[in-house]
Amino acid sequence: DSALLAACNNAKTSGVVIYTIGFSVPSDPIDTEGLQLLNNCASGADHAFVAKDSSAIVTVFNQIGSTLDRLRLVK
């Protein structure tokens, strides 16, 4: 977990925007530590998602995609 958080922090320091998505179903839920790790890795609370079924994960990807439309690449 510490290596992942270090990588996330290095990426964020370099200007990379990080979204995290956890897939948590009743038969295999994400524990509290896992949720905290996803939240800490993401660029902000609004960049960390948990999907509980297949339609929710599609919704999350669509939501993320709509925010990417506002970005532009520069050299």
Residue frames relative to the residue before (quaternion, step in Angstrom):
aa qw qx qy qz dx dy dz
D 1.0000 0.0000 0.0000 0.0000 0.00 0.00 0.00
S 0.6566 0.5139 -0.3238 0.4471 3.59 0.96 -0.79
A 0.6372 0.5148 -0.3338 0.4664 3.60 1.03 -0.71
L 0.6360 0.5195 -0.3250 0.4691 3.59 1.02 -0.77
L 0.6739 0.4858 -0.2995 0.4693 3.59 0.88 -0.89
A 0.6184 0.5265 -0.3468 0.4693 3.60 1.04 -0.69
A 0.6575 0.4976 -0.3089 0.4740 3.59 0.95 -0.85
C 0.6402 0.5170 -0.3207 0.4690 3.59 0.97 -0.82
N 0.6799 0.4883 -0.2934 0.4618 3.57 0.87 -0.92
N 0.6323 0.5189 -0.3347 0.4679 3.59 1.01 -0.75
A 0.6560 0.5044 -0.3097 0.4683 3.57 0.94 -0.87
K 0.6705 0.4920 -0.3069 0.4628 3.59 0.87 -0.91
T 0.6274 0.5336 -0.3308 0.4607 3.60 1.03 -0.76
S 0.6877 0.4656 -0.2666 0.4891 3.57 1.14 -0.67
G 0.6218 -0.5852 0.3285 0.4037 3.58 1.27 0.07
V 0.4687 0.6597 -0.4547 0.3719 3.58 1.25 0.18
V 0.2972 -0.7290 0.5915 0.1744 3.56 -0.96 0.92
I 0.1282 -0.8155 0.5635 0.0301 3.57 -0.71 1.10
Y 0.1221 -0.7407 0.6589 0.0485 3.50 -0.97 1.05
T 0.1058 -0.7743 0.6181 0.0850 3.58 -1.05 0.70
I 0.0687 -0.7717 0.6316 0.0279 3.53 -1.13 0.75
G 0.1194 -0.7698 0.6245 0.0568 3.51 -0.81 1.05
F 0.2287 -0.7457 0.6090 0.1440 3.55 -1.02 0.79
S 0.0386 0.8259 -0.5523 0.1068 3.55 -0.26 1.31
V 0.0129 -0.7974 0.6019 -0.0406 3.55 -0.52 1.20
P 0.6714 -0.5239 0.3251 0.4112 3.61 -1.10 0.54
S 0.6893 0.4790 -0.2970 0.4551 3.59 0.99 -0.72
D 0.7904 0.0991 -0.0584 0.6017 3.61 1.24 -0.33
P 0.0107 0.8523 -0.5222 0.0279 3.60 0.55 1.16
I 0.4786 -0.6148 0.5386 0.3209 3.52 -1.27 0.49
D 0.3757 -0.7357 0.5115 0.2365 3.58 -0.79 0.94
T 0.7325 -0.4368 0.3027 0.4254 3.55 -1.32 0.23
E 0.6515 0.5120 -0.3181 0.4607 3.59 0.97 -0.81
G 0.6449 0.5206 -0.3141 0.4631 3.57 1.03 -0.78
L 0.6457 0.5088 -0.3127 0.4759 3.56 1.00 -0.83
Q 0.6451 0.5135 -0.3166 0.4690 3.59 0.99 -0.82
L 0.6322 0.5293 -0.3249 0.4632 3.58 1.01 -0.78
L 0.6455 0.5081 -0.3165 0.4743 3.59 0.95 -0.84
N 0.6694 0.5008 -0.2942 0.4631 3.58 0.93 -0.90
N 0.6885 0.4853 -0.2857 0.4569 3.58 0.93 -0.86
C 0.6550 0.5091 -0.3103 0.4642 3.57 1.10 -0.63
A 0.6323 0.5605 -0.3320 0.4192 3.58 0.99 -0.81
S 0.6054 -0.5889 0.4093 0.3451 3.55 -1.23 0.50
G 0.7828 -0.1130 0.0642 0.6086 3.58 1.25 -0.22
A 0.7004 -0.4641 0.3225 0.4359 3.55 -1.25 0.25
D 0.6783 0.4830 -0.2879 0.4730 3.58 1.11 -0.64
H 0.6497 0.4887 -0.3114 0.4921 3.59 1.31 0.10
A 0.6445 0.4822 -0.3120 0.5047 3.60 1.30 0.05
F 0.0274 -0.8179 0.5726 -0.0490 3.55 -0.72 1.10
V 0.1206 -0.7346 0.6586 0.1100 3.52 -1.32 0.45
A 0.1468 -0.7766 0.6101 0.0565 3.54 -0.81 1.07
K 0.2465 -0.8045 0.5288 0.1114 3.55 -0.89 0.94
D 0.7839 0.0747 -0.0889 0.6099 3.58 1.28 -0.01
S 0.7222 -0.4696 0.2858 0.4198 3.57 -1.27 0.21
S 0.6507 0.4966 -0.3432 0.4607 3.61 0.97 -0.64
A 0.6246 0.5365 -0.3397 0.4545 3.60 1.09 -0.66
I 0.6570 0.5003 -0.3331 0.4551 3.60 0.96 -0.74
V 0.6104 0.5258 -0.3472 0.4800 3.60 1.09 -0.65
T 0.6390 0.5270 -0.3163 0.4626 3.58 0.97 -0.84
V 0.6473 0.5177 -0.3134 0.4634 3.58 0.96 -0.87
F 0.6707 0.4850 -0.3077 0.4693 3.60 0.86 -0.90
N 0.6347 0.5144 -0.3312 0.4721 3.60 1.03 -0.71
Q 0.6399 0.5223 -0.3181 0.4654 3.57 1.00 -0.81
I 0.6541 0.4902 -0.3073 0.4873 3.58 0.93 -0.87
G 0.6476 0.5364 -0.3132 0.4413 3.58 0.93 -0.90
S 0.6552 0.5117 -0.3226 0.4525 3.58 0.98 -0.77
T 0.6471 0.4919 -0.3322 0.4785 3.61 1.10 -0.55
L 0.6297 0.5426 -0.3378 0.4414 3.58 1.10 -0.62
D 0.5460 0.6179 -0.3934 0.4066 3.58 1.18 -0.47
R 0.6753 0.5031 -0.2877 0.4561 3.57 1.15 -0.60
L 0.5963 0.5694 -0.3632 0.4338 3.58 1.25 -0.21
R 0.0876 -0.7668 0.6287 0.0953 3.52 -1.24 0.37
L 0.4183 -0.6989 0.5242 0.2485 3.52 -1.12 0.68
V 0.0460 -0.7763 0.6286 0.0103 3.53 -1.05 0.81
K 0.3957 -0.7133 0.5238 0.2455 3.51 -1.13 0.55
